[in-house]
């Protein structure tokens, strides 16, 4: 994986892919033409979400980690909604995806587990405000001295 991850940009792009997949389900497109690409894109989204999630879980010192965790949680949620819409919908493309429904159910379950785990991480992660440097009482005393020494 890249040495420096740009979570905002990566998640934005993944959300765009999910949105395009959602549009495809709503359209009456020819599944003979698009089915393989559609499934490939779903698996791609799942893979990249997993990689980004794993990187965020491991890097507990990351600046804005809580913000990124919230964003990935949202991405996982909309991805789960897409998969559920496919399995519950009546689009031509969705009907031809029935052989993949079991895999999609597993993916939905995995996304929900990650969302629950992420909520736990967010509850145990100090907020950004708490991570900022604090000024101790001793530092305040030194800063507020008028510079004159009394002997």
N, C-alpha and C positions, 0 to 999 in steps of 0.2 A: 504494500500500500504506500501511497505517497507520504513523504516525510511531513508535509504540512497539509492538513485537510481543511478545506473551506466548507464547513458544514452548511452555512447559509446557502451558498450557491449550489452545492450538491443536492440539498434537500429541496430547494426551489425547482431545480431541473427534474428531480424525481417526481415531485408533485405535478409538474407539467405532463410528464409521461402518464401518470395515473389519470389525469384529467383527459388526456387523449384516448386512453383505453376506455374510460367511462363514456366518452362521446361515441366511440366505436360500438359499444354495446347498445347505445340508444338508436344508432342508425341502422338502416336495413342494408348492411353491406354484405357482399357475397363472401360467405365463409370459405368457399373453395379457394378464394384468392388470399384471404387475410387470416385464416385460422392459425396457421403455423407461426406467423409473425406475432399474432396476438398472444399466443401462449408463450412464445419466446420472450416477449416484453414483460409479461407477468413474472416469469421466472427471473428475468434480469432485475426488475424492481425489488423482488424479494431478496435476491442475493446482495444487492447494493445496500438496501436497508439493513440487512443483517451485518454487513461489514461496518457500516457507519455506527450502528448500535454497539457492536463489540468494541470499536475504537473509543467510543464515548464512555462505555462502562469501565474500560481499563484506565483511562486518563482522568483520574479524579482531581488532578491539579490544573486542569484546563480552565482558562479564563472564559467566562460566560458558559460554563458547562451546563448549568441549570437551564439556561435559555435554550441551548442546543438540545438538551434532553426533552424539553417541552415541545420543541419543533419536531423532533423525530417521533415523539409520541403521537403528535397530530398526524404526521405522515403515515404512521402505522395504522392509525384509526381510519383515515380515508382509503388506504389500501384495503383494509378489512371490509369497509363498506362496499368498495368496488367488487370484491370477490363475492360478498353476500348478494349484491344486486345481480351479478351474473347468474348465480345459482337460483335466485328467486324470480328472475325476469323471464320474459317470453320473447326475447329477440331471437332472430334467426341465428345470429352468431352464438348467443348463449345456449341455445338448444344443441348446437353442434359441439359444445364444450362439455357435455355431460360426462364423457369418459374421464375428464379431469376434475370432476366435482369432489371426489375423495381427497385428492391432493389439495384442492382449494380449501376444503374444510380444515385440513391439517395446517395450512398456511394461516387461516383465520385464527385458529386456536393458538398457534405460535405467536401471532401478532398480539393477541389479547394477553398472553402470558408476559410478553415483553412490556406491554403497556402497564400491567400491574407491577412488574418489577421496576419499571421506570418511576412509577409513583412512589415506590418504596425508596428508591435512590434519591428522589427529590425531597422526600421527608427527612432523610438522614444527611443530606448535603446542606451545609450552611449556606444561607443566602448570600448573594453578591455583596450586600451591605455589611454583613458580618465578616466577610473576608477582607475588607479594607483594613489598612493599618490603623491601629488604635494608638492614641497618645496616652501614655501612662500618667499617673499623678506626678511622678518624679519629673517627667518631661515637661508637664505643665508648670511645675514649680520653677524649673530652670528657665523656661520661656518667659515667664511672667516676672522674673527678677528684674529689677531696674538697672542692673549692671554695677551697683555699688556694693562693695564688700564691707561688711561690718565686722570689726575685730574686737 
